[in-house]
């Protein structure tokens, strides 16, 4: 799609501006431009990048055009693109952007002959992009192309089989079949306590970490994770519900409780709810290396499910509160975006923080590329 967009732009226009949009500019560079720019140069385009200006200047076929980079991560992002005059725009992962940003980007395409290029992974059937663009494709004179995982020429047969085995329920229907389907029921519907929650393994652990979901009025949950080989085991936990106990704890008391959970082990790092600023400072003063967790809920749930299915994360039998929440953690039934219910979610949040930290170290995920077509 990226190649097609640039070929179309350079063939149809000269001296014009275009927009390249991602959820963030860094994700746009990582997911689209890193390999694409090398390919464009390989087919004869001259590409000059001005990173400080978030600008590409492209020459090809006697035409020169400017491509502006935009990030659309929240509602305020619409102001960044407002006022631009564009001959076309490419929105990469449009379903992850707020509606106001996408519509503002489309409204900026006022040059005669301009076109809109959008791609995305499917979300829920109530998502505005599905209802306003895909279901109304004929009305909007839109060319809608639906792909499944099998259409990806970059994935080997073995990798496709691994992905089919890694996903279940809503994630399988979306990422493998490409369906706009609702998230319903249990979030981790594949998890079976009797099958998937063993006793803590014997033998030495290579490394220890702790994940934290901080709470004062709400419960606080800490998980102790030990690594053996490629697997992280949640061997012990701490869970404190101040409402049931009838007393709230201070940051210092929670830090003491975390020390008890650590049990004299060398803790490589503590991954903490990013909103718990005061608790993070207390832990740092106590000598812990603290990492602010990635709190992207939708991506975090997908990553956690993948790691649990691969047995790279394992919950041990004695983590009773975490296992209890696993069996109660459900999707919210309303809204146009996937969101779990805000109940029975404290150990779930803390486990998600840990999963995102592990995934951020190892990388991986889905791959996409183009295929050369000959006539």
ZILINJO-V102928 format. One record per helix or strand. SS is the DSSP state (H for helix, E for strand). FROM is the first residue (numbers start at 1). TO is the last residue. Records with the same first field share a line. If there is no record, write none. Layout:
# ZILINJO-V102928
SS->FROM-TO + FROM-TO
This chain:
# ZILINJO-V102928
H->2-12 + 25-42 + 51-53 + 75-81 + 94-96 + 99-107 + 128-134 + 149-151 + 157-166 + 169-175 + 193-196 + 242-245 + 251-262 + 277-285 + 297-309 + 320-326 + 346-362
E->17-22 + 46-50 + 55-60 + 63-71 + 86-86 + 88-92 + 109-109 + 115-119 + 186-186 + 207-213 + 220-228 + 231-240 + 267-272 + 290-292 + 313-315 + 330-331 + 340-340
